[in-house]
């Protein structure tokens, strides 16, 4: 009895001891938030992302949530630390957060700010970032995914401490990282080889690389505003020729048309035997891809939600 008391005394409300605990009423209607995001996605007047804000919002959510480490439970989007130093200044997050010297209309935070303001303090930035990325994927053809809301926002001081031990190179250098590097990184994030394959293929099915942001340039697929297994078909069915981006970074272009690009890390999914087996499955079955991508995305965005 004393041991039970010792173990459970830090739990606050104690549903494990039979207490009835009511779930708190949400401060906002999250379906309304999702609808507000979807209403603006195709209002993009820029041609840099094919007149669709979706790929930008997916990247925002991915980079906010992708810092989570299953090894020590640090990171994740809870706290929205991506809005503050040091995370907002990581090179991989260029173009996401309002900062000096960048056109505001191209920044994800600035684009979402009117929605944040309209819903007020009841909607955290952390929840909005995740909802925006998920809504974008659904709008581009993805399956509906469960978002577990209730995230809070950290102050700049809290974010500095919370991000202190996170790795700004978690996404690796796409010019040089190999399959072994990818598997080590994904294991820290808590993903299997299959989950990493489907996430990479889904993330690179949409949008494009921007030389001004990452140093690489070009789309991966011919349908960059549609979430499908197109990335795997393009990767598998083409020969890839090494070339240089406008920023002199090594990338690859398709030999047939010269209009598409792949990163060195993308090609690792075609050559590594373990990754390759999943590429073969997904290139043949779009329904399987969409189902597995939805499951992996749900795991990614909710990994730091422990309730």
Beta strands, then each sheet from edge to edge (+ up, - down):
strand 1: 208-209
strand 2: 218-219
strand 3: 240-244
strand 4: 250-254
strand 5: 261-262
sheet 1: 1+ 2-
sheet 2: 3+ 4- 5+
end
